[in-house]
Amino acid sequence: MAVHDHTAPARPSYPTDDAFTAGSAADRPTSGPAHSMRLSTLDDIALAHHALAQLWLEDERFRVARERHIHAEPMAWPLTPMFKEGVSVAIRCLELYALQLAGKQKANA
């Protein structure tokens, strides 16, 4: 029988920072060695999915704040509707690809 560990710190289901400020996606990328990302593992797909989802969410937060006339700092580049749709499609494609890889791993096990 599993033993539950209730000593782990709780993580709130809501962001603890100001939702209407520019987030990490607005920061300039740091210079460093180029990393060739191959989407061949579930971890790589999860990382790409998270990055795209965060970019989309930050853009959506700014748009909602602007519609509600709340003073909000814009991101370094607000997404155009075409790019936002592209990010949405990329997220859906990555989700499907991850399901395919998970199915292949189960079949090979």
C-alpha angles and dihedrals in degrees: 000000000000120000114222116224108213094174094083114109114258118246115212116232091227129066113266094207127073105287093208100056125093109273136205092289088066093056118100113254115255118240114249143126115321112253120207105216113205114191095218102116134054090243091058091049092048091052093049091045092051093049093049093044092051091049090051093046093050090052091048092050091053093048092050091048091050091049090051091047092241114152105250133168109239123230118257088263123014109219118251116233091251093051091045090054089049091054090049091052091047090053092051092047092050091049091053092045091051090052090051092051092047090052091050092049091052091048092051094047 
